[in-house]
Amino acid sequence: MADETSETPNMSAAARAASASASAARNALAAQPDPAAPAEGEVPPQAELRKKELIDRVAERSGIKRKDAKPVVEAMLTVLGETIGEGRELSLQPFGKLRVTRTKEMPNGKVMVARIRQSGPALEELEQVAAAEGEISAKEPLAEDAD
């Protein structure tokens, strides 16, 4: 019995050492920046805009019924998809100017890398729309300064 009690402190010390090692590893990982977190100056990712939400927002903004907006939005998306597939540039303000820079054929479709440039007047127009809808502007602070 004396042997069993003398091993328990050793096992406890070994368990403590393993726990300390695991804790140190967790702390080292916690100190590293999160790769999914946006870098300084980047806009954090938002939930993606799906076709259903796009149709709802277009109907709301235009004041027409959803059933009337749906075929128009679907036709517009078809035309935009075809145009991008042809390699043509899009210049649609205030959306901006979209240019496909690279294309790679894959077994299940194409992978395209594109650049979108929004000009100053287009950005101002988007800011005005966001302000009218009560959305937070990128130029507005999230909180007021304390006096």
Secondary structure, DSSP 4 states (H G I P E B T S, - for coil): -HHHHHHHHHHHHHHHHHHHHHHHHHHHHHHSPPTTSPPTTSPPP-PPPPHHHHHHHHHHHHT--HHHHHHHHHHHHHHHHHHHHTT--EEETTTEEEEEEEEEEETTEEEEEEEEE--HHHHHHHHHHHHHTTPPPTTS-SSPPP-
